[in-house]
Amino acid sequence: MSLYNFPDLLQVAKERKFKAVGSFNLHCLEMLPAYFKAAKATNSPLMIQISTGTAEYLGYRLLVDSIRSLSESQQIPTCLHLDH
């Protein structure tokens, strides 16, 4: 499962009868497993947002690869949003 763009993630949410999609701020990579565990438990799509400063600090490649890997291994439709 690859990362989704937001319109496609919304479509997944609608198909699963969700009225909203949670978007969660990421401040460090250690937060990721909990987000995916909660999404898996609720069969929810997941939107992760991160500031440009934090993304630069963590490294864009590491960030995207980590989220993509968890999305694929957990089968969670996921969107990554670079917040302002």
N, C-alpha and C positions, 0 to 999 in steps of 0.2 A: 504494500500500500504506500503510494507516494504521498507527499504533502499536498494538501488541497488549497485552492484559492478560496476566498471567502464566499463567493456566490455558490460554488459547488458544496462547500461545507454547510451552508444554509439549506441546500436541497436535501442533504443527508439528514439534517435535523428535522426538516418537515416530514420526510419519509418515516422517521422514527417517532413522529408525533410530539416533538419538543416545541415549546412556544418561544424558547430563547436558547442561545448558545453562550455558555460561560466563557469569559475571556480572563485569563489569569496572568498576572505580572510575574516575570521570571527575573530573579536577582542573582541566582547562582545555579549551577547545574545540579546541585544536590536536591533542588526542589522538584525536578522533573519526575522522578519515580512516583511521588505522591500524586501528582496531577494525573498521570497515566493510570495509576491504581484506581483512583476515584472515577475516572472516565470509564474504565473497564467495568467497574462494579455497577454503574448506572447505564451502561450501553450508550453513553453520550459521546457525541463528537466533541472535539477539544480545540480551543483557540488559545494560543500562548502569545502573549505580547511582551516585548522587551524594548528597553530604551536603546538608542544608538550608542550611548556611552557604555552601557553594560555589554552590548553586543561586541563593541570594539575591544573591550577589556577581556572578555572571554575568548574572543576570536570568532569571526563569522563562520569559518569552516567547521570548527569544533561544535559550535552551536547548532548549525543546520544538520550536520551529520548525527549528532546526539539525538535530536528531535526526530529526524527521519528514521533512525534505527529503532527507537522506542515505538514510533507509530507503526512501523512494519512488524516488529516482533509482537506487539500487543494487539495488532489489527484495530487501531483506533484512528478514525478519520481526524486529521490534525491540520490546523492552519497556523502558520507563524506570522505574527504581525509585528513589524518594526515600528514601534511607537515613537512619537516625537519627543 
